[in-house]
């Protein structure tokens, strides 16, 4: 199992609007195509105005196929067009589970 950890930094004052849009528009698209949704989290301390999403996949190959499937969805392209400039930065990490890590159900 691998975990994709994405951190998006938003401009100050835009978090509530982004979260509402994500829940209503983006999450349904992603759930159609991506791996197991582990959650969307908001930073409460440290660097603020950050959203962290976690998705679990069977392997890198599984993740790549899921991302290709989503990239062929016109709804995903429409969201990406209207979301241009929404983030100040983005960081993506792929994490490999240790042999003793719990596996998502």
C-alpha positions, 0 to 999 in steps of 0.5 A: 500500500502507498499513501498520497499526501498532498498539501495545498496552501491557500491565500488567507481568507479563502479556506471556507469557500475552497472547502465548500467547493471541494466537498460539493464539486471536487470530492465526488469526481475524485471518489469516482476515480481515485483510490481510497479516500482517507480524509481532507485535513486543515492545519490548525497549528504551524503553517496555516491556510493549508489543506492536506488530502490523503488517498490510499492506493494498492501500488504506484501503478494503481495510483497512476491508472487512477490518475489517468482515469480521472484525467480523462473526465471532462468534469475534472478538466472543468474544475481544473480550469476554474481552479487556476490560481487558487493555490499559493503552493502544492506539495505531493508526497508518496508514502510507503507503508511499513510492514507493521502499519495498519491497512485501510479497510 
